[in-house]
């Protein structure tokens, strides 16, 4: 029969897990706040570069997987 784990061991592992989670979350948030505080300037040596511009970032949800059948074919052509 397998040896049972004591309540003290489970409690210690639970506390260790919570501590690691808190420290990990804190370090990630601290790194993100430091990265967001930096200002970056880019030097363009050419005269024909744009001085201003607009960037559009769209985040779309991934398409839902459809149920059904599909056929996939792979053709490998030799180089000439």
Phi and psi in degrees as a GROMACS rama.xvg file:
@    title "Ramachandran Plot"
@    xaxis  label "Phi"
@    yaxis  label "Psi"
@TYPE xy
-72.7043  146.99  UNK-2
-75.0844  134.865  UNK-3
-83.4563  149.314  UNK-4
-89.0079  135.263  UNK-5
-74.3236  160.814  UNK-6
-64.7844  -33.3312  UNK-7
-65.2955  -39.1086  UNK-8
-66.2917  -43.8386  UNK-9
-63.671  -42.0818  UNK-10
-63.6352  -42.7015  UNK-11
-63.9024  -42.0546  UNK-12
-65.7784  -37.2218  UNK-13
-65.8954  -44.6856  UNK-14
-63.5318  -41.3791  UNK-15
-63.23  -40.7281  UNK-16
-63.8397  -44.3864  UNK-17
-64.1904  -41.5632  UNK-18
-63.1697  -44.6161  UNK-19
-63.7148  -39.4578  UNK-20
-64.068  -43.6762  UNK-21
-65.3676  -45.3851  UNK-22
-64.2475  -41.8942  UNK-23
-63.627  -44.8929  UNK-24
-63.7612  -43.1584  UNK-25
-61.7988  -43.2901  UNK-26
-67.9606  -37.0343  UNK-27
-66.5661  -44.7155  UNK-28
-64.4899  -38.3018  UNK-29
-65.0194  -42.5163  UNK-30
-65.5055  -38.0316  UNK-31
-67.6743  -38.9011  UNK-32
-68.9588  -35.8802  UNK-33
-68.9151  -38.2002  UNK-34
-69.4545  -36.2906  UNK-35
-73.3426  -21.0668  UNK-36
-82.1518  -16.6827  UNK-37
-77.2731  141.976  UNK-38
-108.546  131.283  UNK-39
-112.604  131.767  UNK-40
-114.242  137.636  UNK-41
-114.386  130.099  UNK-42
-97.9164  126.618  UNK-43
-108.265  112.948  UNK-44
-76.3749  -11.3751  UNK-45
-97.6044  149.69  UNK-46
-76.6895  -23.6278  UNK-47
-87.0932  12.7736  UNK-48
-85.2823  155.034  UNK-49
-76.1407  141.746  UNK-50
-85.7193  -28.382  UNK-51
-138.518  161.146  UNK-52
-167.168  168.919  UNK-53
-120.213  141.796  UNK-54
-122.915  131.672  UNK-55
-116.154  122.587  UNK-56
-117.972  117.559  UNK-57
-113.961  128.216  UNK-58
-108.008  116.912  UNK-59
-107.145  150.237  UNK-60
-73.2645  143.564  UNK-61
-65.4715  148.778  UNK-62
-64.76  146.585  UNK-63
-75.0366  141.961  UNK-64
-69.8074  131.787  UNK-65
-96.2201  149.661  UNK-66
-94.0633  141.32  UNK-67
150.031  -159.53  UNK-68
-116.719  151.608  UNK-69
-144.987  152.845  UNK-70
-116.107  133.887  UNK-71
-122.692  132.587  UNK-72
-127.631  135.924  UNK-73
-120.421  125.291  UNK-74
-119.947  124.387  UNK-75
-105.88  120.965  UNK-76
-101.307  140.895  UNK-77
-76.5386  143.817  UNK-78
-73.6431  142.567  UNK-79
